[in-house]
Amino acid sequence: MADYLVIVESPAKAKTIGKYLGKRYMVKASMGHIRDLPKSKLGVDVARDFEPHYITIRGKGDVLKTLRDASKKVKRVYLAADPDREGEAIAWHLANYLDVNPDGPCRVVFHEITKQAVQEAFAHPRPIDRDLVNAQQARRILDRLVGYKISPLLWKKVRKGLSAGRVQSVALRLVCDREKEIREFKPEEYWTLTARFKVDGRTFEAKFVGVGDQKVELANEEEVKAILARISGQSFTVIGVRKSERRRNPAPPFTTSSLQQEAARKLNFRAQKTMSVAQQLYEGLEIGKEGSVGLITYMRTDSTRVSPVAQEQARSYVEKTYGAAYLPEKVKQYQTRSGAQDAHEAVRPTEVARTPESIKAYLNRDQYRLYKLIWERFVASQMAPAVLDTVSADIQAGDVLFRAAGSKVKFPGFMTLYVEGEDDAKEEENRDLPDLRQGQELPEPALEPKQHFTQPPPRYTEARLVKTMEELGIGRPSTYAPTLETIQKRGYVLLQERRFVPTELGEVVVELLKEFFPEIIDVEFTAQMEERLDGVGEGRVNWVEMLEEFYQDFQKQLDLAEQAMQHVHLEEEESDEICEKCGRRMVYKHGRFGKFLACPGFPECRNTKPILKSIGVSCPKCGGDLVERRAKRGRIFYGCKNYPSCDFVLWDRPTGEKCPQCGSLLVLRKAKDKETVQCSNPQCDFKGNALEKAEKGNSAGRRSAVETM
């Protein structure tokens, strides 16, 4: 019989930890939080120092009974929830429920689930950290006060079902403010002038810089013509060549934010998906004879700090695999950004020797790709810098100056393994120039003047919004992904071409909050509140005093809004579709995946339908129209309009053409940003290379016809 009960959040984590502790330990899962504020009411007694009224979460009764029964059979209970505020709060609630002394050695904390880390943690149990518990409680109460006080006001003045949250409202404001910038943006014309030279059989480009020693911006076509006239008949001469060596350092190991950004760029993962897969890697997966293994360190962190043991593992691997030249003389240390909590290490593999390829067979596709990203980023972070030879050449025609710039990799260093993704690629990177010398006369170039217009700032991608939130101090590692999910679920924003676009509803809510709750939606105020919550966790700030200070002004704003906020009527666009359940004409609504049809009789009638977009292809099974549909998680697929009487479905978009080999529909299949035409029949191996070539030929013919018109 076991002597000790260990409680963690999940069965996967329980399984991984159990094998390191032996038979004297019984490991069970609480399945996350066990108590919370009630959903049906505020659950906070403001008059009694914001005393929270916690209740057992629905469905957790059986779990708690199991844990209580188990706790009575052992000598001691250890609480091993995650090493953060939420984990500390879970441990505190469990201690209260199971009559465990929270001031005794009951709390066990580890940042990676390895044998050494787990056994070390159990050798040094500690009391529950009341400051961390207070920080979680203060955050929960603060969010509850904002949400449960403002949301009913929005229901009354705008529409039922709306919500306002402390962090989500500021994130929504960022999206809406960016949209306003885009609308108000006035494009300005400008021109570039490029000289294209051919030297020693190699082509390179030089950009117009200015006249004499003055830099000149070309604003219109007249100015370009003036420059072209100025260089007409002039020879082009190299008047200066500057060569230098530039070092490019590797990116630091991942924080939560940078992991979400890079997974979005390189894997097309949503923030929520990144965190879900990372959780699986952290809690443990079955790896052959090793059994259940925790593959990465804790994934909610704002630190780039790495343990000396992990650094040595990486350095040893680099030297053995790539040679001493790829190993920096000194161990790489990275500066954690100002204001970071630095409570955990960076996100890294728990064992460098466990390479992605060596465990690929035991992981699903998403797990493998994310693990590979984390592993490569960490190992590369401990490698030598890349060395690039850069060259810049000034070329003169009369008194008009052009400049060519380029670089080539002299020593790849860390780039051999990993290069950080970029939102905007740099043009000159890896563009090599021919050998040019001062005084060299160049052949006459092809001159290419080009008209441009300044572009508005781009809409936020998930990665860019997470980065902006982190830079502004809004939210913390655990809140980025849930915040982005919430503003989509509420219909405040849509994702179009992987970028956030605010809906009319989202913009209305932001404007109302700006007018009546300026602090709630203020970026700086929200960042300051985050800092004060961090202060509670560090024991520097009294949580009750912090809430009292906030609530005094907040209540005044609430009272004013109740009186002064006008009713906002959002017109609902009617469709031609009739609700088959109640006969009303259905209306268009916005959801997280775009528009859908809903019955206006809600809540009496809750009927909803997807908007079926015909793709102009007939169903091969029944002759009906094939339409675009969305699965529950948002993935697009193509099915028959006559569903459920016809169940024909395809995951890839049909072209409308039939396979020349078997007669099934041909589809466009995407792989690595390339589209190929293939047969939809899995038993047929037809791939439409010839068909693609024919299509390209037709396209070229069409372009030629247009150009000769």
C-alpha positions as CSV (number, residue, x, y, z in Angstrom):
1,M,0.0,0.0,0.0
2,A,1.2,3.5,-0.8
3,D,2.4,5.8,1.9
4,Y,2.1,9.1,0.0
5,L,-0.6,10.6,-2.2
6,V,0.6,13.0,-5.0
7,I,-1.9,15.1,-6.8
8,V,-1.3,16.7,-10.2
9,E,-3.7,18.2,-12.8
10,S,-3.8,15.6,-15.5
11,P,-3.6,11.8,-16.0
12,A,-0.8,12.2,-18.5
13,K,1.3,14.1,-16.0
14,A,0.4,11.6,-13.3
15,K,1.5,8.7,-15.4
16,T,4.9,10.3,-16.2
17,I,5.6,11.3,-12.6
18,G,4.4,8.0,-11.2
19,K,7.2,6.0,-12.8
20,Y,9.9,8.2,-11.2
21,L,8.5,7.9,-7.6
22,G,8.0,4.2,-7.1
23,K,5.4,2.1,-5.3
24,R,5.3,4.1,-2.1
25,Y,3.7,7.0,-4.0
26,M,0.1,7.0,-5.4
27,V,-0.3,9.7,-8.1
28,K,-3.8,11.0,-9.0
29,A,-5.1,13.8,-11.1
30,S,-7.5,16.6,-10.0
31,M,-8.3,17.3,-13.7
32,G,-7.5,21.0,-13.3
33,H,-9.1,23.5,-11.0
34,I,-11.6,22.0,-8.4
35,R,-13.2,25.2,-7.1
36,D,-14.0,28.5,-8.7
37,L,-16.3,31.5,-8.4
38,P,-20.0,30.6,-9.3
39,K,-21.1,31.3,-12.9
40,S,-24.6,32.4,-11.9
41,K,-23.6,35.4,-9.8
42,L,-20.7,37.8,-8.9
43,G,-19.4,35.6,-6.1
44,V,-17.4,38.4,-4.5
45,D,-18.4,40.2,-1.4
46,V,-17.1,43.7,-2.1
47,A,-18.1,45.1,1.3
48,R,-16.1,42.4,3.1
49,D,-12.6,43.0,1.6
50,F,-13.6,41.4,-1.7
51,E,-14.1,38.0,0.0
52,P,-14.6,35.4,-2.8
53,H,-17.3,32.8,-2.5
54,Y,-15.9,29.6,-4.0
55,I,-18.0,26.6,-5.1
56,T,-17.0,23.2,-6.3
57,I,-16.9,23.1,-10.1
58,R,-19.7,21.1,-11.6
59,G,-18.7,17.6,-12.5
60,K,-15.7,17.5,-10.0
61,G,-17.6,15.8,-7.2
62,D,-16.5,12.3,-8.1
63,V,-12.9,13.4,-8.5
64,L,-12.9,15.1,-5.1
65,K,-14.4,12.0,-3.4
66,T,-11.7,9.8,-5.0
67,L,-9.0,12.2,-3.8
68,R,-10.5,12.5,-0.3
69,D,-10.8,8.7,0.1
70,A,-7.2,8.3,-1.1
71,S,-5.9,11.0,1.3
72,K,-7.3,9.1,4.3
73,K,-5.2,6.0,3.4
74,V,-1.8,7.7,3.3
75,K,0.7,9.3,5.7
76,R,1.1,12.5,3.7
77,V,-0.3,14.4,0.7
78,Y,1.9,16.2,-1.8
79,L,0.4,18.8,-4.1
80,A,2.4,18.9,-7.4
81,A,0.3,21.2,-9.6
82,D,2.0,23.4,-12.2
83,P,4.7,25.8,-11.1
84,D,2.8,29.1,-11.5
85,R,0.0,31.2,-10.0
86,E,-2.8,28.9,-11.3
87,G,-0.9,25.8,-10.0
88,E,-0.4,27.4,-6.6
89,A,-4.1,28.2,-6.4
90,I,-5.1,24.6,-7.3
91,A,-2.8,23.4,-4.6
92,W,-4.3,25.8,-2.1
93,H,-7.9,24.7,-2.9
94,L,-6.9,21.0,-2.6
95,A,-5.2,21.6,0.7
96,N,-8.3,23.3,2.1
97,Y,-10.6,20.5,0.8
98,L,-8.4,17.6,2.0
99,D,-7.5,19.3,5.4
100,V,-3.8,19.4,4.5
101,N,-1.8,22.1,6.4
102,P,-0.9,24.7,3.7
103,D,2.0,25.9,5.9
104,G,3.5,22.5,6.1
105,P,5.9,20.8,3.5
106,C,3.1,19.8,1.1
107,R,3.9,21.7,-2.1
108,V,6.2,20.1,-4.7
109,V,7.4,22.2,-7.7
110,F,9.4,21.2,-10.8
111,H,9.8,22.9,-14.1
112,E,10.5,19.8,-16.2
113,I,9.2,16.2,-15.7
114,T,12.4,14.3,-15.6
115,K,13.6,11.8,-13.0
116,Q,16.2,14.1,-11.6
117,A,13.9,17.2,-11.4
118,V,11.0,15.2,-9.9
119,Q,13.1,13.4,-7.3
120,E,14.9,16.7,-6.4
121,A,11.5,18.4,-5.9
122,F,10.2,15.7,-3.6
123,A,13.4,15.9,-1.6
124,H,12.6,19.6,-0.9
125,P,8.8,20.1,-0.4
126,R,7.8,23.6,0.8
127,P,4.7,25.3,2.2
128,I,2.1,26.8,-0.2
129,D,3.2,30.2,-1.3
130,R,0.4,32.5,0.0
131,D,1.6,35.5,-2.1
132,L,1.2,33.5,-5.3
133,V,-2.2,32.3,-4.2
134,N,-3.2,35.9,-3.4
135,A,-1.9,37.0,-6.9
136,Q,-4.1,34.4,-8.6
137,Q,-7.1,35.3,-6.4
138,A,-6.7,39.0,-7.0
139,R,-6.5,38.5,-10.8
140,R,-9.5,36.2,-10.7
141,I,-11.6,38.7,-8.6
142,L,-10.4,41.7,-10.7
143,D,-11.4,39.9,-13.9
144,R,-14.7,38.9,-12.4
145,L,-15.6,42.5,-11.2
146,V,-14.9,43.9,-14.7
147,G,-16.6,41.1,-16.6
148,Y,-19.7,40.7,-14.4
149,K,-20.3,44.4,-13.9
150,I,-19.7,45.7,-17.5
151,S,-21.2,42.7,-19.4
152,P,-24.8,43.1,-18.2
153,L,-24.6,46.8,-19.1
154,L,-23.6,45.8,-22.6
155,W,-26.5,43.3,-22.7
156,K,-28.9,46.0,-21.8
157,K,-27.5,48.8,-24.0
158,V,-26.3,46.8,-27.1
159,R,-27.1,43.1,-27.3
160,K,-27.5,40.0,-25.1
161,G,-24.5,37.6,-24.8
162,L,-21.8,40.3,-25.0
163,S,-18.9,40.4,-22.6
164,A,-16.1,42.7,-21.6
165,G,-12.9,41.5,-20.0
166,R,-9.9,43.3,-18.5
167,V,-7.3,42.0,-20.9
168,Q,-9.6,41.0,-23.8
169,S,-10.9,44.5,-24.2
170,V,-7.5,46.0,-24.6
171,A,-6.5,43.3,-27.1
172,L,-9.7,44.1,-29.0
173,R,-8.9,47.8,-28.9
174,L,-5.5,47.2,-30.5
175,V,-7.3,45.4,-33.4
176,C,-9.9,48.2,-33.7
177,D,-7.3,51.0,-33.5
178,R,-5.3,49.3,-36.2
179,E,-8.4,49.1,-38.4
180,K,-9.0,52.8,-37.9
181,E,-5.4,53.6,-38.9
182,I,-5.9,51.6,-42.1
183,R,-9.2,53.3,-43.0
184,E,-7.8,56.8,-42.3
185,F,-4.5,56.1,-44.2
186,K,-3.9,58.2,-47.2
187,P,-1.5,56.6,-49.7
188,E,1.3,58.8,-51.0
189,E,3.0,58.3,-54.3
190,Y,6.7,57.6,-54.5
191,W,9.1,56.2,-57.1
192,T,12.2,54.0,-57.2
193,L,14.8,53.9,-59.9
194,T,16.8,50.7,-60.3
195,A,19.8,50.1,-62.5
196,R,20.3,46.5,-63.5
197,F,23.9,45.7,-64.5
198,K,25.5,42.6,-66.0
199,V,29.2,42.1,-65.1
200,D,31.2,38.9,-65.8
201,G,28.0,37.1,-66.7
202,R,26.3,38.0,-63.4
203,T,23.4,40.4,-63.0
204,F,23.0,42.7,-60.0
205,E,21.0,45.7,-59.1
206,A,21.8,49.2,-57.8
207,K,19.2,51.6,-56.3
208,F,19.1,55.3,-56.9
209,V,20.2,57.1,-53.8
210,G,20.6,60.8,-54.6
211,V,22.4,63.6,-56.4
212,G,25.9,64.6,-55.3
213,D,26.1,64.2,-51.5
214,Q,22.3,64.8,-51.1
215,K,19.9,62.0,-50.5
216,V,16.9,62.4,-52.8
217,E,13.4,60.8,-52.5
218,L,11.5,60.5,-55.8
219,A,8.0,61.7,-55.3
220,N,6.5,61.6,-58.8
221,E,7.1,60.7,-62.4
222,E,8.4,64.2,-63.3
223,E,11.2,63.9,-60.8
224,V,12.1,60.4,-62.2
225,K,12.2,61.8,-65.7
226,A,14.5,64.6,-64.5
227,I,17.0,62.1,-63.1
228,L,16.8,60.0,-66.3
229,A,17.6,63.1,-68.4
230,R,20.5,63.9,-66.0
231,I,22.2,60.6,-66.5
232,S,21.4,60.3,-70.2
233,G,24.7,59.7,-72.1
234,Q,26.7,59.4,-68.8
235,S,29.0,56.5,-68.1
236,F,28.5,54.4,-64.9
237,T,31.6,54.2,-62.7
238,V,32.2,52.5,-59.4
239,I,33.4,55.2,-57.1
240,G,33.7,53.2,-53.8
241,V,33.5,49.7,-52.5
242,R,33.1,49.0,-48.8
243,K,33.5,45.4,-47.5
244,S,32.9,44.3,-44.0
245,E,32.2,41.3,-41.9
246,R,29.0,41.0,-40.0
247,R,28.1,38.6,-37.3
248,R,24.6,37.3,-36.9
249,N,23.7,35.9,-33.5
250,P,21.3,33.1,-32.9
251,A,17.9,33.8,-31.4
252,P,17.4,33.1,-27.7
253,P,15.5,29.9,-26.5
254,F,11.8,30.2,-26.6
255,T,9.5,32.1,-24.2
256,T,5.8,31.4,-24.4
257,S,5.3,34.5,-26.6
258,S,8.2,33.8,-29.0
259,L,7.1,30.1,-29.2
260,Q,3.6,31.2,-30.2
261,Q,5.0,33.6,-32.8
262,E,7.4,31.2,-34.4
263,A,4.9,28.3,-34.4
264,A,2.5,30.7,-36.3
265,R,5.2,31.7,-38.8
266,K,6.7,28.3,-39.5
267,L,4.0,25.8,-38.7
268,N,0.8,27.9,-39.2
269,F,-0.3,27.0,-35.7
270,R,-2.8,29.1,-33.9
271,A,-1.7,30.3,-30.4
272,Q,-4.2,27.9,-28.7
273,K,-3.0,25.0,-30.7
274,T,0.6,25.7,-29.9
275,M,-0.1,25.7,-26.2
276,S,-2.2,22.6,-26.4
277,V,0.5,20.6,-28.2
278,A,3.2,22.0,-25.9
279,Q,1.2,20.9,-22.9
280,Q,1.2,17.3,-24.3
281,L,5.0,17.5,-24.8
282,Y,5.5,18.8,-21.2
283,E,3.2,16.4,-19.4
284,G,4.6,13.3,-21.1
285,L,4.2,11.0,-24.0
286,E,5.0,7.3,-24.5
287,I,8.4,7.0,-26.0
288,G,9.1,3.3,-26.8
289,K,11.0,1.5,-24.0
290,E,11.4,4.7,-22.0
291,G,7.7,4.8,-21.3
292,S,6.0,8.1,-20.5
293,V,8.5,10.9,-20.9
294,G,8.2,14.7,-20.4
295,L,9.9,16.1,-23.5
296,I,10.0,19.9,-22.8
297,T,10.2,22.2,-19.8
298,Y,7.2,24.1,-18.6
299,M,5.7,26.1,-21.5
300,R,4.3,29.1,-19.7
301,T,7.3,31.4,-19.1
302,D,8.7,34.8,-20.0
303,S,12.3,33.9,-19.3
304,T,15.2,33.0,-21.6
305,R,17.2,31.6,-18.7
306,V,18.6,28.1,-19.2
307,S,20.2,25.7,-16.6
308,P,23.9,25.0,-16.8
309,V,23.2,21.3,-17.2
310,A,21.0,21.9,-20.3
311,Q,23.6,24.3,-21.7
312,E,26.3,21.7,-21.4
313,Q,24.1,19.1,-23.0
314,A,23.7,21.4,-26.0
315,R,27.4,22.4,-26.2
316,S,28.4,18.7,-26.1
317,Y,25.9,17.8,-28.9
318,V,27.1,20.8,-31.1
319,E,30.8,19.9,-30.7
320,K,30.2,16.2,-31.5
321,T,27.8,16.8,-34.4
322,Y,29.2,20.0,-36.1
323,G,32.8,20.4,-34.7
324,A,34.5,22.8,-32.4
325,A,34.2,25.7,-34.9
326,Y,30.5,25.7,-34.3
327,L,30.9,26.1,-30.5
328,P,31.3,29.6,-29.0
329,E,34.2,30.0,-26.6
330,K,31.9,31.2,-23.8
331,V,28.6,29.7,-22.9
332,K,25.8,31.7,-24.4
333,Q,23.7,33.7,-21.9
334,Y,20.6,35.7,-22.9
335,Q,19.1,38.7,-21.3
336,T,15.6,38.3,-20.1
337,R,13.4,41.3,-21.0
338,S,12.8,44.0,-18.5
339,G,9.7,43.2,-16.3
340,A,9.8,39.5,-16.9
341,Q,9.0,37.2,-13.9
342,D,11.9,34.9,-14.6
343,A,10.3,32.2,-12.4
344,H,10.9,29.4,-14.9
345,E,13.5,28.5,-17.5
346,A,13.0,29.1,-21.2
347,V,11.0,26.5,-23.1
348,R,13.6,23.8,-24.1
349,P,13.9,20.0,-24.6
350,T,14.4,18.1,-21.3
351,E,17.2,16.0,-22.9
352,V,19.2,17.2,-26.0
353,A,20.2,13.7,-26.8
354,R,16.5,13.0,-27.5
355,T,16.7,14.4,-31.0
356,P,13.5,15.0,-33.1
357,E,14.4,12.2,-35.5
358,S,15.1,9.7,-32.8
359,I,11.6,10.0,-31.3
360,K,9.6,10.8,-34.5
361,A,8.0,7.4,-34.6
362,Y,6.3,8.0,-31.2
363,L,4.9,11.4,-31.9
364,N,1.9,12.5,-34.1
365,R,2.6,15.1,-36.8
366,D,1.8,18.2,-34.7
367,Q,3.8,17.0,-31.7
368,Y,6.8,16.2,-33.9
369,R,6.8,19.5,-35.7
370,L,6.5,21.6,-32.5
371,Y,9.1,19.5,-30.6
372,K,11.5,19.8,-33.6
373,L,11.0,23.6,-33.5
374,I,11.7,23.8,-29.8
375,W,14.7,21.4,-30.0
376,E,16.4,23.2,-32.9
377,R,15.8,26.6,-31.5
378,F,17.4,25.7,-28.2
379,V,20.4,23.9,-29.6
380,A,21.0,26.7,-32.2
381,S,20.9,29.2,-29.3
382,Q,24.1,27.6,-27.9
383,M,25.9,27.7,-31.3
384,A,28.5,30.1,-32.7
385,P,27.3,33.2,-34.6
386,A,27.0,33.1,-38.4
387,V,29.6,35.3,-40.2
388,L,28.5,37.2,-43.3
389,D,30.6,39.1,-45.8
390,T,28.8,42.3,-46.7
391,V,29.6,44.6,-49.5
392,S,28.3,48.0,-50.6
393,A,29.3,49.6,-53.9
394,D,28.6,53.3,-54.9
395,I,28.1,53.8,-58.6
396,Q,28.0,57.2,-60.2
397,A,26.6,58.5,-63.4
398,G,27.6,62.2,-63.7
399,D,26.6,63.5,-60.3
400,V,23.8,60.9,-59.8
401,L,24.5,58.2,-57.2
402,F,23.3,54.6,-57.2
403,R,24.1,52.0,-54.5
404,A,24.3,48.2,-54.7
405,A,24.4,46.1,-51.5
406,G,24.7,42.4,-50.8
407,S,26.0,39.8,-48.5
408,K,27.0,36.2,-48.5
409,V,27.5,33.6,-45.8
410,K,31.1,33.1,-44.9
411,F,30.5,30.8,-42.0
412,P,27.0,29.5,-41.3
413,G,27.4,28.8,-37.6
414,F,23.9,28.3,-36.0
415,M,22.2,28.9,-39.4
416,T,23.3,25.3,-40.3
417,L,20.6,24.1,-37.9
418,Y,18.0,26.9,-37.5
419,V,17.1,30.4,-38.7
420,E,14.4,32.4,-37.0
421,G,11.3,33.2,-39.1
422,E,10.6,36.8,-40.0
423,D,7.4,38.7,-40.6
424,D,9.1,40.8,-43.4
425,A,11.9,39.3,-45.3
426,K,15.0,41.4,-45.9
427,E,15.8,42.0,-49.6
428,E,19.6,42.2,-49.4
429,E,20.1,39.1,-47.3
430,N,22.2,36.5,-49.1
431,R,22.3,38.6,-52.3
432,D,25.9,38.3,-53.6
433,L,27.6,40.9,-55.8
434,P,30.3,40.3,-58.4
435,D,33.8,41.5,-57.6
436,L,33.8,45.3,-58.2
437,R,36.7,47.7,-57.9
438,Q,37.0,51.4,-57.5
439,G,37.2,53.2,-60.8
440,Q,35.7,50.3,-62.7
441,E,33.5,51.4,-65.6
442,L,30.3,49.4,-65.9
443,P,28.4,48.5,-69.0
444,E,25.2,50.6,-69.6
445,P,22.5,49.2,-67.4
446,A,18.8,48.6,-67.9
447,L,17.0,51.3,-66.0
448,E,13.7,50.5,-64.4
449,P,11.6,53.3,-62.9
450,K,8.8,52.0,-60.8
451,Q,5.8,53.7,-59.2
452,H,4.8,52.8,-55.7
453,F,2.3,54.0,-53.0
454,T,2.9,53.9,-49.3
455,Q,1.0,51.1,-47.6
456,P,-1.1,51.3,-44.5
457,P,0.1,49.3,-41.4
458,P,-0.9,45.7,-41.8
459,R,-3.6,44.1,-39.8
460,Y,-2.5,42.0,-36.9
461,T,-1.7,38.3,-37.3
462,E,-2.0,36.2,-34.1
463,A,1.8,36.2,-33.9
464,R,2.1,40.0,-34.2
465,L,-0.7,40.6,-31.7
466,V,0.9,38.4,-29.1
467,K,4.2,40.2,-29.7
468,T,2.5,43.6,-29.3
469,M,0.7,42.5,-26.1
470,E,4.0,41.3,-24.6
471,E,5.8,44.5,-25.6
472,L,3.1,46.6,-24.1
473,G,2.9,44.5,-20.9
474,I,-0.7,43.4,-21.5
475,G,-1.4,40.0,-20.1
476,R,1.1,37.3,-19.1
477,P,2.3,34.1,-20.8
478,S,-0.7,32.1,-19.6
479,T,-3.3,34.6,-20.9
480,Y,-2.2,35.3,-24.5
481,A,-3.8,32.4,-26.2
482,P,-7.1,32.4,-24.2
483,T,-7.5,36.2,-24.9
484,L,-7.2,35.7,-28.7
485,E,-9.7,32.9,-28.5
486,T,-12.2,34.9,-26.5
487,I,-12.4,37.9,-28.8
488,Q,-13.1,35.5,-31.7
489,K,-15.7,33.5,-29.9
490,R,-17.6,36.7,-28.9
491,G,-17.8,37.7,-32.6
492,Y,-15.7,40.8,-32.0
493,V,-13.1,39.9,-34.6
494,L,-12.8,37.6,-37.6
495,L,-9.7,35.9,-38.9
496,Q,-9.4,36.7,-42.6
497,E,-6.4,35.4,-44.4
498,R,-4.8,34.8,-41.0
499,R,-5.3,38.4,-39.9
500,F,-7.7,40.0,-37.4
501,V,-10.5,42.1,-38.7
502,P,-12.9,43.7,-36.2
503,T,-16.6,43.2,-36.7
504,E,-19.1,46.1,-36.4
505,L,-20.0,44.7,-33.0
506,G,-16.4,44.7,-31.9
507,E,-15.9,48.3,-32.9
508,V,-19.1,49.4,-31.2
509,V,-18.0,47.8,-27.9
510,V,-14.6,49.4,-28.0
511,E,-16.1,52.9,-28.6
512,L,-18.5,52.4,-25.7
513,L,-15.7,51.3,-23.4
514,K,-13.5,54.2,-24.5
515,E,-16.2,56.6,-23.6
516,F,-17.4,55.2,-20.3
517,F,-14.6,53.0,-19.0
518,P,-11.4,54.7,-20.3
519,E,-9.1,53.0,-17.8
520,I,-10.4,49.5,-18.5
521,I,-9.5,49.9,-22.2
522,D,-6.3,51.9,-21.6
523,V,-3.1,50.1,-22.6
524,E,-0.9,51.8,-20.0
525,F,-3.4,51.3,-17.2
526,T,-3.8,47.6,-18.0
527,A,0.0,47.2,-18.0
528,Q,0.3,48.9,-14.6
529,M,-2.4,46.6,-13.2
530,E,-0.4,43.6,-14.5
531,E,2.7,45.0,-12.7
532,R,0.7,45.4,-9.5
533,L,-0.6,41.8,-9.7
534,D,3.0,40.7,-10.2
535,G,3.8,42.7,-7.0
536,V,1.1,40.8,-5.1
537,G,2.8,37.5,-6.1
538,E,6.2,38.8,-4.9
539,G,4.7,40.0,-1.6
540,R,5.2,43.7,-2.3
541,V,1.6,44.7,-2.8
542,N,-1.4,44.1,-0.6
543,W,-4.1,42.5,-2.8
544,V,-7.1,43.9,-0.9
545,E,-5.7,47.4,-1.0
546,M,-5.0,47.1,-4.7
547,L,-8.6,46.0,-5.4
548,E,-10.1,48.7,-3.2
549,E,-8.1,51.4,-5.1
550,F,-9.3,50.0,-8.4
551,Y,-13.0,49.6,-7.4
552,Q,-13.6,53.1,-6.1
553,D,-13.1,54.7,-9.5
554,F,-14.6,51.7,-11.3
555,Q,-17.9,51.9,-9.4
556,K,-18.2,55.6,-10.2
557,Q,-17.7,54.9,-13.9
558,L,-20.4,52.1,-13.7
559,D,-22.9,54.4,-12.1
560,L,-22.3,57.1,-14.8
561,A,-22.6,54.5,-17.6
562,E,-25.9,53.2,-16.3
563,Q,-27.3,56.7,-16.6
564,A,-25.6,58.1,-19.7
565,M,-24.9,55.2,-22.0
566,Q,-27.3,55.3,-25.0
567,H,-28.9,52.2,-26.5
568,V,-27.1,51.0,-29.6
569,H,-29.2,49.3,-32.3
570,L,-27.1,47.1,-34.5
571,E,-29.0,46.3,-37.7
572,E,-29.2,42.6,-38.4
573,E,-29.0,41.8,-42.1
574,E,-31.8,39.5,-43.1
575,S,-31.3,36.6,-45.5
576,D,-33.7,34.8,-47.8
577,E,-33.4,31.6,-45.8
578,I,-36.4,30.6,-43.7
579,C,-35.9,28.9,-40.3
580,E,-37.4,25.4,-40.7
581,K,-38.0,25.2,-36.9
582,C,-40.1,28.4,-36.4
583,G,-40.7,30.0,-39.8
584,R,-38.8,33.3,-39.1
585,R,-36.5,34.8,-41.7
586,M,-32.9,34.0,-40.7
587,V,-30.3,36.7,-40.1
588,Y,-26.6,36.9,-40.7
589,K,-24.4,36.7,-37.6
590,H,-20.6,36.9,-37.1
591,G,-18.8,34.0,-35.4
592,R,-15.1,33.1,-34.9
593,F,-15.0,31.5,-38.4
594,G,-16.9,34.2,-40.2
595,K,-20.6,34.7,-41.1
596,F,-23.3,32.2,-40.4
597,L,-27.1,32.1,-40.4
598,A,-29.0,32.3,-37.1
599,C,-32.7,32.5,-36.1
600,P,-33.7,35.9,-34.8
601,G,-36.0,34.1,-32.3
602,F,-33.1,33.4,-29.9
603,P,-33.3,32.2,-27.2
604,E,-36.7,30.6,-27.8
605,C,-35.3,29.2,-31.1
606,R,-31.6,28.4,-31.3
607,N,-31.4,27.3,-34.9
608,T,-28.2,28.1,-36.8
609,K,-26.9,27.2,-40.2
610,P,-23.6,27.6,-42.1
611,I,-23.7,29.9,-45.1
612,L,-23.3,27.5,-48.0
613,K,-21.0,28.8,-50.7
614,S,-21.4,27.0,-54.0
615,I,-18.1,26.2,-55.8
616,G,-19.6,25.5,-59.2
617,V,-19.0,21.8,-59.2
618,S,-21.6,19.1,-59.2
619,C,-21.7,16.2,-56.7
620,P,-20.6,13.0,-58.5
621,K,-22.9,11.0,-56.1
622,C,-26.3,12.7,-56.5
623,G,-25.8,15.6,-58.9
624,G,-26.4,18.3,-56.3
625,D,-24.1,21.4,-55.8
626,L,-20.9,21.0,-53.9
627,V,-20.5,23.7,-51.3
628,E,-17.8,25.0,-49.0
629,R,-18.3,24.0,-45.4
630,R,-16.3,24.3,-42.1
631,A,-15.6,21.6,-39.6
632,K,-16.0,22.3,-35.8
633,R,-12.4,23.5,-35.5
634,G,-12.7,25.8,-38.5
635,R,-11.0,23.6,-41.2
636,I,-12.6,24.1,-44.6
637,F,-14.0,21.1,-46.5
638,Y,-16.3,20.5,-49.5
639,G,-19.5,18.6,-49.2
640,C,-22.8,18.1,-51.0
641,K,-25.5,20.7,-50.4
642,N,-28.0,17.8,-50.0
643,Y,-26.5,16.6,-46.8
644,P,-27.6,14.6,-44.8
645,S,-29.4,12.7,-47.6
646,C,-26.1,12.8,-49.5
647,D,-22.8,12.3,-47.5
648,F,-20.3,13.0,-50.3
649,V,-17.3,15.0,-48.9
650,L,-13.8,16.1,-49.9
651,W,-11.1,17.8,-47.8
652,D,-9.4,19.3,-50.9
653,R,-11.0,21.7,-53.3
654,P,-12.4,20.0,-56.5
655,T,-11.4,21.5,-59.8
656,G,-14.5,20.3,-61.6
657,E,-12.4,18.2,-64.0
658,K,-12.4,14.4,-64.0
659,C,-9.4,12.1,-63.6
660,P,-8.3,10.8,-67.0
661,Q,-7.3,7.5,-65.4
662,C,-10.3,6.6,-63.2
663,G,-13.0,9.3,-63.7
664,S,-13.1,10.6,-60.1
665,L,-13.0,14.3,-59.4
666,L,-9.6,16.0,-59.5
667,V,-8.7,18.2,-56.5
668,L,-6.2,20.9,-55.7
669,R,-3.9,19.7,-53.0
670,K,-1.7,22.1,-51.1
671,A,1.7,21.1,-49.7
672,K,4.4,23.6,-48.6
673,D,2.6,26.6,-50.2
674,K,2.5,24.6,-53.6
675,E,-0.7,23.5,-55.2
676,T,-0.8,20.3,-57.3
677,V,-3.7,18.7,-59.2
678,Q,-4.3,15.2,-57.9
679,C,-7.0,12.5,-58.1
680,S,-9.5,12.5,-55.2
681,N,-9.6,8.6,-55.3
682,P,-7.0,7.3,-52.8
683,Q,-6.6,4.2,-55.0
684,C,-5.6,6.2,-58.0
685,D,-2.0,7.7,-58.3
686,F,-2.8,10.3,-61.0
687,K,-1.0,13.6,-60.5
688,G,-1.7,16.4,-62.9
689,N,1.7,17.7,-63.9
690,A,0.8,17.7,-67.6
691,L,-2.5,19.3,-66.8
692,E,-0.7,22.0,-64.8
693,K,1.6,22.7,-67.7
694,A,-1.3,23.0,-70.0
695,E,-2.9,25.4,-67.6
696,K,0.3,27.5,-67.4
697,G,0.4,27.6,-71.2
698,N,-3.2,28.8,-71.3
699,S,-2.4,31.5,-68.7
700,A,0.6,32.6,-70.7
701,G,-1.5,32.8,-73.9
702,R,-4.1,34.9,-72.1
703,R,-1.4,37.3,-70.8
704,S,0.1,37.7,-74.3
705,A,-3.3,38.5,-75.7
706,V,-3.9,41.1,-73.1
707,E,-0.4,42.7,-73.6
708,T,-1.0,43.0,-77.4
709,M,-4.4,44.7,-77.1
